[in-house]
Amino acid sequence: MRRLSLYIGTYYVHFLLTVFLGVWTWSVWDPASPINWFLENKMVLLFIPIIYFLLIRYIRFSKLSLSFITLFLCFTSLVLIIIMDQYRLVLG
């Protein structure tokens, strides 16, 4: 089994993780409803460690696959920001 250090694009994986964590941290900044934010992000909180574990142990993802996974996760976080802002506008 290949370790992550031998995995293709180790720096690329860490770069994508850093990009996602930046977007995700931005989404946690002053949410309209912290409870709703947590409930909508609990799947993301579970998904990232599972993907990272699979990268280390079993599956070899291509750089394109990793890019699309990161894009999807960033997109869902950004949509959550937009929804929370609309929620804040409705409740005043």
Secondary structure, 3 states (H helix, E strand, C coil): CCCHHHCCCHHHHHHHHHHHHHHHHHHHCCCCCHHHHHHHHHHHHHHHHHHHHHHHHCCCCCHHHHHHHHHHHHHHHHHHHHHHHHHHHHHC
